[in-house]
Amino acid sequence: MSAEMGEKRRRFTREFKEEAVKLSERSGTTIRQVAADLGIHEKALHRWRREYRHSHKTGVRFAPGNGHARDAELERLKKENELLRQERDILKKAAAYFAQHTR
């Protein structure tokens, strides 16, 4: 359910989320206790842990935005775009090379 009227939704930086995940993994306390100590909801910490593990498996940057699926898609498209630029530049150089050497 949404936040009550007048209450703003809290936003956390990627660094905070990453440190919270690492703390929950290495501390000897429960996730519930780590979440309480940090003043966050336990479900949020569980979600961040799941996203953190997924990011390491897939290579997608952890917490790229506000947790929206479009942010992950944007990150993937940026990587693909960079790869395509590199391929284009290589082909341009190859075309220039062959144009000079076929005369």
Secondary structure, DSSP 8 states (H G I E B T S, - for coil): ----TT-------HHHHHHHHHHHHHSSS-HHHHHHHHT--HHHHHHHHHHHHHHHHH---SS-SSS-HHHHHHHHHHHHHHHHHHHHHHHHHHHHHHHHHT-
